[in-house]
Amino acid sequence: MALRSFFLLIMLLLLFPLSACYHMRAEAVPIKSRVVEVKAGPADAMRRVRQLIEDEWKSRILEVDSSGAVLITAPHHFFTDTGFGMPAGGRKYYTQLRIEFLPRPGKTVIQIVPHNFEMRTSYAYNQDGRVGTLYKHYPYEYYPGMFDLSRIDNELARVEAMIRALFQQQ
């Protein structure tokens, strides 16, 4: 009995480091969107959010959909995971945001969702006496177990708070 417990403990200790790298998720789960209601028309709300993105965040809008009610931002880096077992430069979390402006009577509902969510890493290696670099992208849809979803939740909460603050300054 004691020997069995000892082997079980050894197995658990050997599996423990895996939990630091992977979040035991086999399929991508939907990421909860954030919603902000503002007392402004859709055109004014879009103009102000666009200014926030371009002027304060120093980012770009890559796409405006044909209806003119959706903005897609350029990918932006929002977190670097440098924990145990990570590559030398860490795993860098990137997202593009899809920001939709939905008109409602007397207000506009702004919905914020990640349009593209990925991690990027780089590795240096030696090949025939030369140093090479390998860059890898890990899209969330294909590698869901690698992602700590609290990171994107924190980023969406930050964006939501900034948009709320933008409209409270009226």
N, CA and C atoms as a LAMMPS dump frame, in Angstrom:
ITEM: TIMESTEP
0
ITEM: NUMBER OF ATOMS
510
ITEM: BOX BOUNDS ff ff ff
-5.0000000000000000e+02 5.0000000000000000e+02
-5.0000000000000000e+02 5.0000000000000000e+02
-5.0000000000000000e+02 5.0000000000000000e+02
ITEM: ATOMS id mol type element x y z
1 1 1 N 0.825 -1.194 0
2 1 2 C 0 0 0
3 1 3 C 0.87 1.258 0
4 2 1 N 1.914 1.25 0.849
5 2 2 C 2.799 2.406 0.907
6 2 3 C 3.548 2.575 -0.407
7 3 1 N 3.922 1.461 -1.035
8 3 2 C 4.625 1.52 -2.316
9 3 3 C 3.716 2.088 -3.407
10 4 1 N 2.462 1.681 -3.395
11 4 2 C 1.497 2.196 -4.37
12 4 3 C 1.307 3.704 -4.193
13 5 1 N 1.181 4.165 -2.955
14 5 2 C 1.04 5.596 -2.671
15 5 3 C 2.281 6.361 -3.111
16 6 1 N 3.442 5.76 -2.89
17 6 2 C 4.691 6.398 -3.3
18 6 3 C 4.73 6.585 -4.824
19 7 1 N 4.369 5.549 -5.574
20 7 2 C 4.367 5.648 -7.041
21 7 3 C 3.317 6.643 -7.535
22 8 1 N 2.179 6.689 -6.876
23 8 2 C 1.153 7.664 -7.231
24 8 3 C 1.671 9.08 -7.01
25 9 1 N 2.353 9.305 -5.911
26 9 2 C 2.932 10.613 -5.624
27 9 3 C 3.976 10.989 -6.673
28 10 1 N 4.825 10.046 -7.044
29 10 2 C 5.845 10.295 -8.072
30 10 3 C 5.171 10.661 -9.397
31 11 1 N 4.129 9.936 -9.777
32 11 2 C 3.415 10.218 -11.031
33 11 3 C 2.804 11.615 -11.01
34 12 1 N 2.203 11.985 -9.889
35 12 2 C 1.616 13.318 -9.775
36 12 3 C 2.686 14.401 -9.869
37 13 1 N 3.817 14.177 -9.235
38 13 2 C 4.906 15.15 -9.3
39 13 3 C 5.461 15.279 -10.714
40 14 1 N 5.478 14.19 -11.459
41 14 2 C 5.948 14.243 -12.842
42 14 3 C 4.95 14.948 -13.751
43 15 1 N 3.668 14.824 -13.468
44 15 2 C 2.64 15.469 -14.283
45 15 3 C 2.423 16.93 -13.902
46 16 1 N 2.81 17.321 -12.704
47 16 2 C 2.59 18.68 -12.226
48 16 3 C 3.162 19.755 -13.153
49 17 1 N 4.393 19.627 -13.668
50 17 2 C 4.921 20.677 -14.55
51 17 3 C 4.085 20.883 -15.813
52 18 1 N 3.388 19.868 -16.269
53 18 2 C 2.542 20.038 -17.45
54 18 3 C 1.443 21.058 -17.22
55 19 1 N 0.955 21.14 -16.006
56 19 2 C -0.123 22.085 -15.725
57 19 3 C 0.362 23.527 -15.822
58 20 1 N 1.65 23.767 -15.729
59 20 2 C 2.176 25.122 -15.864
60 20 3 C 2.137 25.585 -17.312
61 21 1 N 2.201 24.658 -18.252
62 21 2 C 2.245 25.012 -19.664
63 21 3 C 0.877 24.945 -20.33
64 22 1 N 0.076 24.013 -19.922
65 22 2 C -1.194 23.799 -20.6
66 22 3 C -2.343 23.902 -19.616
67 23 1 N -3.451 24.368 -20.112
68 23 2 C -4.603 24.623 -19.263
69 23 3 C -5.676 23.557 -19.425
70 24 1 N -5.255 22.363 -19.881
71 24 2 C -6.113 21.183 -19.944
72 24 3 C -7.43 21.442 -20.676
73 25 1 N -7.37 22.162 -21.783
74 25 2 C -8.546 22.473 -22.578
75 25 3 C -8.336 21.881 -23.957
76 26 1 N -9.202 20.975 -24.391
77 26 2 C -9.038 20.321 -25.689
78 26 3 C -9.701 21.102 -26.819
79 27 1 N -10.743 21.856 -26.507
80 27 2 C -11.444 22.633 -27.525
81 27 3 C -11.513 24.086 -27.086
82 28 1 N -11.531 24.967 -28.081
83 28 2 C -11.662 26.391 -27.789
84 28 3 C -13.052 26.66 -27.211
85 29 1 N -13.106 27.423 -26.154
86 29 2 C -14.389 27.826 -25.579
87 29 3 C -14.651 29.272 -25.987
88 30 1 N -15.916 29.643 -26.167
89 30 2 C -16.207 31.029 -26.544
90 30 3 C -15.717 31.997 -25.468
91 31 1 N -15.172 33.102 -25.915
92 31 2 C -14.7 34.135 -24.992
93 31 3 C -15.822 35.15 -24.834
94 32 1 N -16.174 35.431 -23.596
95 32 2 C -17.3 36.314 -23.291
96 32 3 C -17.042 37.725 -23.821
97 33 1 N -18.016 38.239 -24.567
98 33 2 C -17.892 39.601 -25.083
99 33 3 C -18.201 40.593 -23.965
100 34 1 N -17.803 41.824 -24.185
101 34 2 C -18.09 42.91 -23.243
102 34 3 C -19.05 43.872 -23.922
103 35 1 N -19.977 44.421 -23.156
104 35 2 C -20.998 45.311 -23.703
105 35 3 C -21 46.607 -22.905
106 36 1 N -21.018 47.727 -23.644
107 36 2 C -21.088 49.051 -23.036
108 36 3 C -22.256 49.783 -23.683
109 37 1 N -23.158 50.333 -22.877
110 37 2 C -24.259 51.143 -23.394
111 37 3 C -23.917 52.603 -23.167
112 38 1 N -24.054 53.415 -24.231
113 38 2 C -23.724 54.839 -24.132
114 38 3 C -24.889 55.67 -24.655
115 39 1 N -25.027 56.871 -24.115
116 39 2 C -26.074 57.788 -24.558
117 39 3 C -25.515 58.683 -25.656
118 40 1 N -25.258 58.077 -26.792
119 40 2 C -24.735 58.792 -27.962
120 40 3 C -25.212 58.036 -29.192
121 41 1 N -25.262 58.727 -30.305
122 41 2 C -25.63 58.075 -31.552
123 41 3 C -24.505 57.168 -32.027
124 42 1 N -24.817 56.214 -32.903
125 42 2 C -23.789 55.282 -33.381
126 42 3 C -22.611 55.974 -34.07
127 43 1 N -22.89 57.001 -34.871
128 43 2 C -21.805 57.691 -35.586
129 43 3 C -20.875 58.398 -34.6
130 44 1 N -21.455 59.081 -33.601
131 44 2 C -20.639 59.778 -32.603
132 44 3 C -19.861 58.773 -31.749
133 45 1 N -20.517 57.693 -31.352
134 45 2 C -19.842 56.668 -30.551
135 45 3 C -18.674 56.07 -31.33
136 46 1 N -18.895 55.768 -32.603
137 46 2 C -17.826 55.189 -33.42
138 46 3 C -16.673 56.175 -33.588
139 47 1 N -16.992 57.441 -33.818
140 47 2 C -15.948 58.461 -33.982
141 47 3 C -15.087 58.554 -32.722
142 48 1 N -15.72 58.574 -31.561
143 48 2 C -14.98 58.715 -30.306
144 48 3 C -14.135 57.479 -29.991
145 49 1 N -14.685 56.296 -30.238
146 49 2 C -13.919 55.065 -30.001
147 49 3 C -12.758 54.984 -30.986
148 50 1 N -13.005 55.39 -32.215
149 50 2 C -11.932 55.385 -33.222
150 50 3 C -10.798 56.324 -32.799
151 51 1 N -11.147 57.508 -32.287
152 51 2 C -10.123 58.439 -31.787
153 51 3 C -9.344 57.817 -30.63
154 52 1 N -10.042 57.137 -29.732
155 52 2 C -9.382 56.469 -28.609
156 52 3 C -8.356 55.461 -29.12
157 53 1 N -8.754 54.656 -30.09
158 53 2 C -7.868 53.62 -30.627
159 53 3 C -6.674 54.24 -31.344
160 54 1 N -6.93 55.202 -32.209
161 54 2 C -5.858 55.753 -33.049
162 54 3 C -4.985 56.768 -32.318
163 55 1 N -5.585 57.627 -31.51
164 55 2 C -4.818 58.704 -30.877
165 55 3 C -4.218 58.307 -29.528
166 56 1 N -5.006 57.675 -28.673
167 56 2 C -4.497 57.339 -27.342
168 56 3 C -3.756 56.006 -27.314
169 57 1 N -4.289 54.989 -27.981
170 57 2 C -3.637 53.677 -27.988
171 57 3 C -2.537 53.596 -29.028
172 58 1 N -2.52 54.545 -29.958
173 58 2 C -1.538 54.55 -31.067
174 58 3 C -1.636 53.258 -31.876
175 59 1 N -2.859 52.818 -32.098
176 59 2 C -3.11 51.618 -32.886
177 59 3 C -3.821 52.021 -34.171
178 60 1 N -4.157 51.021 -34.985
179 60 2 C -4.81 51.31 -36.265
180 60 3 C -6.108 50.525 -36.373
181 61 1 N -6.986 51.052 -37.207
182 61 2 C -8.19 50.33 -37.593
183 61 3 C -7.855 49.669 -38.92
184 62 1 N -7.933 48.35 -38.978
185 62 2 C -7.616 47.637 -40.216
186 62 3 C -8.804 47.535 -41.143
187 63 1 N -9.995 47.535 -40.568
188 63 2 C -11.164 47.279 -41.387
189 63 3 C -12.394 47.914 -40.754
190 64 1 N -13.242 48.463 -41.62
191 64 2 C -14.572 48.902 -41.226
192 64 3 C -15.515 48.118 -42.115
193 65 1 N -16.47 47.407 -41.527
194 65 2 C -17.33 46.565 -42.371
195 65 3 C -18.225 47.413 -43.271
196 66 1 N -18.883 46.771 -44.214
197 66 2 C -19.671 47.482 -45.221
198 66 3 C -20.833 48.261 -44.619
199 67 1 N -21.348 47.829 -43.48
200 67 2 C -22.443 48.568 -42.845
201 67 3 C -21.921 49.806 -42.116
202 68 1 N -20.615 49.868 -41.9
203 68 2 C -20.027 51.002 -41.195
204 68 3 C -20.244 50.944 -39.697
205 69 1 N -20.684 49.807 -39.176
206 69 2 C -20.992 49.701 -37.755
207 69 3 C -20.012 48.815 -36.988
208 70 1 N -18.965 48.322 -37.657
209 70 2 C -18.008 47.426 -37.001
210 70 3 C -16.584 47.872 -37.32
211 71 1 N -15.762 47.983 -36.276
212 71 2 C -14.338 48.287 -36.435
213 71 3 C -13.535 47.039 -36.081
214 72 1 N -12.496 46.753 -36.88
215 72 2 C -11.546 45.685 -36.572
216 72 3 C -10.196 46.362 -36.356
217 73 1 N -9.616 46.171 -35.181
218 73 2 C -8.342 46.825 -34.873
219 73 3 C -7.168 45.996 -35.383
220 74 1 N -6.021 46.642 -35.469
221 74 2 C -4.773 45.936 -35.781
222 74 3 C -4.425 45.048 -34.587
223 75 1 N -3.698 43.955 -34.813
224 75 2 C -3.284 43.125 -33.674
225 75 3 C -2.428 43.942 -32.705
226 76 1 N -2.702 43.814 -31.431
227 76 2 C -1.861 44.503 -30.451
228 76 3 C -1.457 43.538 -29.345
229 77 1 N -0.24 43.738 -28.881
230 77 2 C 0.343 42.919 -27.82
231 77 3 C -0.166 43.465 -26.495
232 78 1 N -0.694 42.58 -25.641
233 78 2 C -1.223 43.061 -24.37
234 78 3 C -0.672 42.338 -23.147
235 79 1 N 0.081 41.244 -23.343
236 79 2 C 0.63 40.543 -22.182
237 79 3 C 1.759 39.628 -22.633
238 80 1 N 2.785 39.504 -21.795
239 80 2 C 3.864 38.546 -22.034
240 80 3 C 3.955 37.614 -20.837
241 81 1 N 3.807 36.324 -21.095
242 81 2 C 3.896 35.305 -20.046
243 81 3 C 5.337 34.812 -19.992
244 82 1 N 6.023 35.099 -18.89
245 82 2 C 7.432 34.714 -18.757
246 82 3 C 7.63 33.722 -17.624
247 83 1 N 6.606 32.954 -17.332
248 83 2 C 6.673 32.003 -16.224
249 83 3 C 7.601 30.836 -16.495
250 84 1 N 7.627 29.913 -15.551
251 84 2 C 8.463 28.724 -15.616
252 84 3 C 8.132 27.919 -16.87
253 85 1 N 9.161 27.489 -17.578
254 85 2 C 8.968 26.648 -18.755
255 85 3 C 8.671 27.405 -20.031
256 86 1 N 8.668 28.726 -19.978
257 86 2 C 8.376 29.525 -21.172
258 86 3 C 9.656 29.756 -21.968
259 87 1 N 9.532 30.041 -23.273
260 87 2 C 10.719 30.376 -24.06
261 87 3 C 11.378 31.65 -23.53
262 88 1 N 12.602 31.896 -23.947
263 88 2 C 13.403 33.007 -23.415
264 88 3 C 12.676 34.347 -23.472
265 89 1 N 12.009 34.646 -24.555
266 89 2 C 11.299 35.923 -24.666
267 89 3 C 9.886 35.868 -24.124
268 90 1 N 9.471 34.714 -23.647
269 90 2 C 8.118 34.548 -23.136
270 90 3 C 7.125 34.289 -24.26
271 91 1 N 5.912 34.034 -23.862
272 91 2 C 4.816 33.903 -24.827
273 91 3 C 4.081 35.23 -24.84
274 92 1 N 4.022 35.833 -26.006
275 92 2 C 3.384 37.139 -26.141
276 92 3 C 1.947 36.949 -26.621
277 93 1 N 1.013 37.49 -25.857
278 93 2 C -0.408 37.411 -26.205
279 93 3 C -0.774 38.606 -27.087
280 94 1 N -1.444 38.327 -28.207
281 94 2 C -1.911 39.356 -29.133
282 94 3 C -3.398 39.162 -29.389
283 95 1 N -4.087 40.257 -29.642
284 95 2 C -5.475 40.16 -30.071
285 95 3 C -5.811 41.293 -31.025
286 96 1 N -6.775 41.022 -31.864
287 96 2 C -7.447 42.055 -32.642
288 96 3 C -8.827 42.158 -32.023
289 97 1 N -9.358 43.351 -31.961
290 97 2 C -10.687 43.526 -31.393
291 97 3 C -11.701 43.795 -32.496
292 98 1 N -12.876 43.252 -32.309
293 98 2 C -14.018 43.551 -33.177
294 98 3 C -14.969 44.362 -32.309
295 99 1 N -15.161 45.621 -32.691
296 99 2 C -15.995 46.526 -31.906
297 99 3 C -17.202 46.884 -32.756
298 100 1 N -18.381 46.474 -32.285
299 100 2 C -19.615 46.679 -33.054
300 100 3 C -20.485 47.715 -32.352
301 101 1 N -21.09 48.595 -33.157
302 101 2 C -21.936 49.673 -32.652
303 101 3 C -23.374 49.381 -33.07
304 102 1 N -24.217 49.073 -32.091
305 102 2 C -25.603 48.684 -32.358
306 102 3 C -26.542 49.804 -31.919
307 103 1 N -27.27 50.412 -32.861
308 103 2 C -28.183 51.5 -32.478
309 103 3 C -29.402 50.961 -31.726
310 104 1 N -29.752 51.638 -30.654
311 104 2 C -30.952 51.352 -29.877
312 104 3 C -31.638 52.699 -29.618
313 105 1 N -32.922 52.707 -29.325
314 105 2 C -33.602 53.985 -29.08
315 105 3 C -32.92 54.791 -27.967
316 106 1 N -32.414 55.963 -28.317
317 106 2 C -31.788 56.86 -27.354
318 106 3 C -30.397 56.478 -26.892
319 107 1 N -29.825 55.428 -27.455
320 107 2 C -28.488 55.015 -27.018
321 107 3 C -27.83 54.15 -28.09
322 108 1 N -26.572 53.814 -27.844
323 108 2 C -25.826 52.888 -28.7
324 108 3 C -25.22 51.819 -27.803
325 109 1 N -25.332 50.589 -28.232
326 109 2 C -24.714 49.473 -27.516
327 109 3 C -23.416 49.141 -28.243
328 110 1 N -22.311 49.162 -27.508
329 110 2 C -20.995 48.855 -28.074
330 110 3 C -20.607 47.468 -27.577
331 111 1 N -20.388 46.558 -28.519
332 111 2 C -20.011 45.186 -28.17
333 111 3 C -18.548 44.972 -28.545
334 112 1 N -17.761 44.461 -27.604
335 112 2 C -16.319 44.263 -27.785
336 112 3 C -16.026 42.768 -27.686
337 113 1 N -15.469 42.2 -28.759
338 113 2 C -15.101 40.781 -28.761
339 113 3 C -13.725 40.625 -29.398
340 114 1 N -12.965 39.609 -29.002
341 114 2 C -11.694 39.364 -29.695
342 114 3 C -11.976 38.798 -31.083
343 115 1 N -11.448 39.449 -32.095
344 115 2 C -11.632 39.008 -33.483
345 115 3 C -10.607 37.934 -33.832
346 116 1 N -9.435 38.089 -33.298
347 116 2 C -8.338 37.153 -33.514
348 116 3 C -7.538 37.144 -32.217
349 117 1 N -7.223 35.968 -31.723
350 117 2 C -6.529 35.844 -30.442
351 117 3 C -5.431 34.816 -30.64
352 118 1 N -4.188 35.216 -30.381
353 118 2 C -3.079 34.292 -30.61
354 118 3 C -1.916 34.594 -29.685
355 119 1 N -1.004 33.618 -29.607
356 119 2 C 0.268 33.8 -28.914
357 119 3 C 1.369 33.749 -29.954
358 120 1 N 2.42 34.502 -29.699
359 120 2 C 3.587 34.484 -30.582
360 120 3 C 4.82 34.234 -29.728
361 121 1 N 5.715 33.41 -30.255
362 121 2 C 6.977 33.138 -29.567
363 121 3 C 8.098 33.17 -30.588
364 122 1 N 9.304 33.311 -30.091
365 122 2 C 10.471 33.205 -30.971
366 122 3 C 11.528 32.383 -30.243
367 123 1 N 12.238 31.606 -31.011
368 123 2 C 13.274 30.731 -30.473
369 123 3 C 14.558 30.964 -31.263
370 124 1 N 15.669 31.085 -30.567
371 124 2 C 16.973 31.165 -31.231
372 124 3 C 17.583 29.77 -31.221
373 125 1 N 18.235 29.419 -32.305
374 125 2 C 18.86 28.097 -32.382
375 125 3 C 20.157 28.198 -33.171
376 126 1 N 21.004 27.188 -33.022
377 126 2 C 22.297 27.145 -33.695
378 126 3 C 22.223 26.084 -34.787
379 127 1 N 22.511 26.516 -36.009
380 127 2 C 22.524 25.564 -37.114
381 127 3 C 23.791 25.796 -37.926
382 128 1 N 24.664 24.822 -37.924
383 128 2 C 25.925 24.903 -38.67
384 128 3 C 26.737 26.132 -38.287
385 129 1 N 26.776 26.456 -37.005
386 129 2 C 27.579 27.578 -36.53
387 129 3 C 26.91 28.931 -36.698
388 130 1 N 25.711 28.97 -37.242
389 130 2 C 24.979 30.236 -37.392
390 130 3 C 23.789 30.246 -36.439
391 131 1 N 23.482 31.411 -35.956
392 131 2 C 22.323 31.548 -35.077
393 131 3 C 21.113 31.868 -35.95
394 132 1 N 20.102 31.091 -35.796
395 132 2 C 18.856 31.326 -36.52
396 132 3 C 17.737 31.631 -35.541
397 133 1 N 16.659 32.175 -36.053
398 133 2 C 15.509 32.482 -35.217
399 133 3 C 14.265 31.876 -35.848
400 134 1 N 13.471 31.252 -35.034
401 134 2 C 12.219 30.66 -35.472
402 134 3 C 11.085 31.415 -34.787
403 135 1 N 10.157 31.927 -35.573
404 135 2 C 8.992 32.621 -35.036
405 135 3 C 7.782 31.713 -35.197
406 136 1 N 6.999 31.59 -34.135
407 136 2 C 5.817 30.736 -34.192
408 136 3 C 4.591 31.511 -33.733
409 137 1 N 3.481 31.245 -34.397
410 137 2 C 2.185 31.818 -34.034
411 137 3 C 1.281 30.669 -33.614
412 138 1 N 0.565 30.862 -32.525
413 138 2 C -0.351 29.849 -32.025
414 138 3 C -1.754 30.457 -31.943
415 139 1 N -2.6 30.27 -32.965
416 139 2 C -3.975 30.787 -32.885
417 139 3 C -4.772 30.038 -31.814
418 140 1 N -5.588 30.745 -31.097
419 140 2 C -6.379 30.156 -30.016
420 140 3 C -7.254 29.006 -30.506
421 141 1 N -7.831 29.142 -31.689
422 141 2 C -8.742 28.112 -32.199
423 141 3 C -8.042 26.762 -32.37
424 142 1 N -6.747 26.778 -32.686
425 142 2 C -6.011 25.539 -32.943
426 142 3 C -5.24 25.017 -31.737
427 143 1 N -4.897 25.893 -30.81
428 143 2 C -4.103 25.505 -29.633
429 143 3 C -4.761 26.017 -28.342
430 144 1 N -6.011 25.687 -28.088
431 144 2 C -6.704 26.286 -26.939
432 144 3 C -6.089 25.929 -25.589
433 145 1 N -5.454 24.773 -25.483
434 145 2 C -4.89 24.36 -24.205
435 145 3 C -3.69 25.167 -23.769
436 146 1 N -3.091 25.914 -24.682
437 146 2 C -1.903 26.703 -24.342
438 146 3 C -2.258 28.04 -23.693
439 147 1 N -3.511 28.455 -23.782
440 147 2 C -3.892 29.811 -23.405
441 147 3 C -4.454 29.892 -21.994
442 148 1 N -4.018 30.916 -21.287
443 148 2 C -4.608 31.277 -20.005
444 148 3 C -5.668 32.331 -20.328
445 149 1 N -6.939 31.948 -20.296
446 149 2 C -8.013 32.849 -20.718
447 149 3 C -8.217 34.025 -19.78
448 150 1 N -7.658 33.973 -18.579
449 150 2 C -7.78 35.134 -17.697
450 150 3 C -7.058 36.336 -18.297
451 151 1 N -6.061 36.09 -19.137
452 151 2 C -5.319 37.2 -19.772
453 151 3 C -6.214 37.979 -20.729
454 152 1 N -6.973 37.279 -21.581
455 152 2 C -7.856 37.978 -22.524
456 152 3 C -9.038 38.585 -21.774
457 153 1 N -9.507 37.93 -20.719
458 153 2 C -10.592 38.511 -19.918
459 153 3 C -10.145 39.83 -19.295
460 154 1 N -8.916 39.871 -18.782
461 154 2 C -8.387 41.11 -18.202
462 154 3 C -8.258 42.197 -19.258
463 155 1 N -7.815 41.829 -20.456
464 155 2 C -7.662 42.814 -21.531
465 155 3 C -9.019 43.362 -21.96
466 156 1 N -10.006 42.502 -22.106
467 156 2 C -11.344 42.969 -22.481
468 156 3 C -11.941 43.852 -21.386
469 157 1 N -11.695 43.524 -20.129
470 157 2 C -12.167 44.364 -19.023
471 157 3 C -11.491 45.734 -19.062
472 158 1 N -10.206 45.764 -19.397
473 158 2 C -9.476 47.04 -19.501
474 158 3 C -10.055 47.9 -20.62
475 159 1 N -10.306 47.292 -21.783
476 159 2 C -10.869 48.023 -22.926
477 159 3 C -12.269 48.521 -22.585
478 160 1 N -13.069 47.671 -21.966
479 160 2 C -14.426 48.07 -21.563
480 160 3 C -14.373 49.275 -20.626
481 161 1 N -13.486 49.246 -19.64
482 161 2 C -13.363 50.351 -18.681
483 161 3 C -12.926 51.637 -19.374
484 162 1 N -12.019 51.529 -20.339
485 162 2 C -11.561 52.728 -21.054
486 162 3 C -12.687 53.326 -21.895
487 163 1 N -13.492 52.49 -22.525
488 163 2 C -14.606 53.003 -23.331
489 163 3 C -15.669 53.614 -22.42
490 164 1 N -15.949 52.982 -21.29
491 164 2 C -16.901 53.567 -20.33
492 164 3 C -16.41 54.938 -19.858
493 165 1 N -15.132 55.023 -19.516
494 165 2 C -14.559 56.289 -19.047
495 165 3 C -14.621 57.356 -20.132
496 166 1 N -14.433 56.965 -21.369
497 166 2 C -14.486 57.902 -22.497
498 166 3 C -15.845 58.582 -22.569
499 167 1 N -16.909 57.841 -22.329
500 167 2 C -18.25 58.406 -22.442
501 167 3 C -18.745 59.021 -21.14
502 168 1 N -18.086 58.775 -20.024
503 168 2 C -18.453 59.426 -18.77
504 168 3 C -17.851 60.815 -18.68
505 169 1 N -16.886 61.12 -19.548
506 169 2 C -16.226 62.43 -19.55
507 169 3 C -17.029 63.47 -20.318
508 170 1 N -18.193 63.119 -20.839
509 170 2 C -18.983 64.01 -21.696
510 170 3 C -19.122 65.344 -21.103
